[in-house]
Amino acid sequence: METGADILLIDKPKGISSYDVIRRLRKRFRLAEPERTMPKLGHAGTLDPLATGLLIIGVGSGTKKLHEYLKLPKKYEATILLGMRTDTGDITGQVLKRARVPQFSVQQINDALKLMVGELELPVPAYSAIKQGGKPLYKKARRGESIVLPLRKMTVRQAKAESITHSSDGTISVHAIFDVESGTYIRSLAEELGKRLGVPAAIADLRRISIGDFSIKNAEKI
């Protein structure tokens, strides 16, 4: 774990929320120093339960710096499933469409990804914390309320498919690296890649490996 006086780097596991990480750290602080006043804790940049990887945790006065870290570029390792679209933009959601996928090559996928580098205007995922009418979209989506997905400018600095895996069910898993500016949703990029290739798409796995100069290599698992 890389620590300063007020910063922790945590490798979030799959299946828990970013706030669950805060809960576990509070428990650790209580066990380590039961008589100490509990410091304020916060994180810079939410990761969905499906996602793993780097969380910057502010401790005490470090929480005042979190808004600075939110603005930093981020790098992700993503597995995109071509051949399925869901209501959440990832494989945890309800399947909306399935389709067999042509036998794309890595080069064909990278050609499509190259055209996505730069500033894009894309709809945010329905299951995101963006507010509409004062309510987070994910709460409205869970209740089945009608949603008009707002468009958001998202900037892709680099995007490259490292490899692909063809499955017997006609889907393809694309293993890719995305280097993006703050405010970019990888689920939105996955769906956009699918649209450009003419197939449905969803995130199957996602890992954040860096935030600015902070690296997952220096993070502690909990």
N, C-alpha and C positions, 0 to 999 in steps of 0.2 A: 504493500500500500504506500502510495506517495502521499505524504502529509506535509502541510505547512502548519502554521499556527491555527489556521481556520479553514482548511480545505482538505477533503478526503476524496480519493478516486475509488469508486466502487464498480465492480463488474456485476451488473444485475443479472440474476438467473432468469430463465424462462418461467412463466406461470405466475409471476407476482407483478404487482403494479410498482411504479416508482415510489408511491407513497408507502407501500409495504416495506420498501428498503429503509425509509425513514423510521418506521415503527421498530424494525429490527435493530437499527442503530441506537435508538432510544433505550431499548432493553439492554443492549450491550453497555451503554454508558451507566445505566443504573446498577448493573451487576459489578462493573469495574470500580465505580466510585459512588457507592450508595448515599454518601453524605454530601456529595457535591450538588450544587444547584444544576438542574438539567439545562444544558445550553440549547439555544434555539437552533433548529436544523431545517435546511431547505435544499432543494435540488435545482440544477440548471438544465432544463430540457427533459420533458417526459418521454419515457419509453413505454410502449404498450406491453401488456403481459406476454404477448407472443415474442417480443423482441428481447434480446440479451445485449449486454455490452456496457459501455462506459456511461456512468453517471457522475457528474461533479456535485459533491455534497458540500454545502456551506455549513460551517459550525460556528455558532456565536456571531461575532462580527463579520465572519465570512459570508453570511447570508446577504450582506449589503453589496457584495461583489457579484452576486449571481446574475444580475441583469446584464453585466458585461460579458459573462460567459455565454449567455443565451444568444448573443450576436455573432459568435464565432462560427466559422465554417465547420462542417461535420463530414466524416467519412463513414460509409457503411459497407458491409458485406451483405449481399442480399441473394436469396434464391427466389426467382420468379417462376411461378407455374403458369405456363402457357396452355390454354385449353379449358380454363375454368374462371368464371367471374362470380364474386360473392357480394353480399350487401355491405360487408365491412372492408372489402379490399384485400382481405387476407383469408387464409384457409380456415380460420375459426368461425367464419360467418356462414350464413345461409346461402347455398348455391343458387345462383340466378340463371346461369347458363353454362353448358358444357359443349365442347366441340373438339373434334379431332384436328390435330395441328399438322400442317405440311412439314416435311422433313427439312426444316431450316438448318443451315450451317451456322457455325460461330461467326463466320464472316458476314453473313446476311444480317444477323442480329446486331453485330457491331456497326454495320452500315446504318442501321436504324438508330442505334444509340448515339452515333456521332452527330446525327441531325437533331438530337435532343439537347446537345450541349449549348448552353447559353440561357437566356431568359425565356421562360415559358409561362403562359397564363393557363392554369389548370384548375378544375374544381377540387376543392378540398374533400377528403373522405367524409362520408356521412357520419361515421363513428370517430369524430374528432372533437376536441374541446373548444373549437371555434364557436362563438356565441351568435345566435340568431334570435332576435326578439327577446334578448336578455337571458336566453337559455342555451346551454351547451348543446351542440348538434347531436352528440351521442345520446343525451337524455331524450331528445325528441324522437330520434331514430328508434330507440328501445321501446318507446310508447306507440310506435307506428304512426306518428304524426307526419303530415305532409312537409317535405323539406325541399327547398330550392337551394342546391349546393352553390355557395358563393365561389367565384373565381378568385384565384390568388396568384400573384407573381412568384414563381419559383425559379431559382437559378441553379443550373447544373454546371459545375466547373469541369468535371471529367466523368465519363461513364464508359465502362468496358466490360464485356462479357469474357470471363476467364475460361469457362467451359460450359457445355450443355450435356444433359442426360435425357435420352429418349426412353419413354416408358411404353410398356405394352398396351396401355389403355389409350394411346394416341396423344398423350400430353408430353410436353417437354419442360424440363427444369433448367432454367438459365441461372448460372452462378456468376454474379456480377459484382463489380465494385462501383460505388457512386460517391463522388466527392461533390458536396453541395453547399450552398449558402444556407444560413439560418432561415427557418420558415418553410423549408421544402419538405413535402411529404413523400416518402419513398413509395407508399401505396399508390399515390397519384401518378408517380413516374412509371410504376409497373403497369397500371391500367393504360397509360398513354403509349407505352411500348407495345402493348397488345393491340391497341387501335391502329397503330402504324403498321403492324404486321398483319392486321385483319383477323385477329383472334382474341378471345377473352383472356384475361390475365389476372392473377392475384399473387400476393406475397405469400410464400410458403415458409420462409425463414428470414430473419433479419437480425443483424448484429452491428452495433455502433462501435467502431474501432478507434475513432479519434474525435476530439473536439478541439479545434485550434491546434496548439502544440501539445495538448494533453493526450496521452496514448493509453490504450487498453493494456499495454504491456506493463504499465506501472500501477494498475488497479488491483484491488484485493477482492476476492470472492467472499460472499457472506453466506 
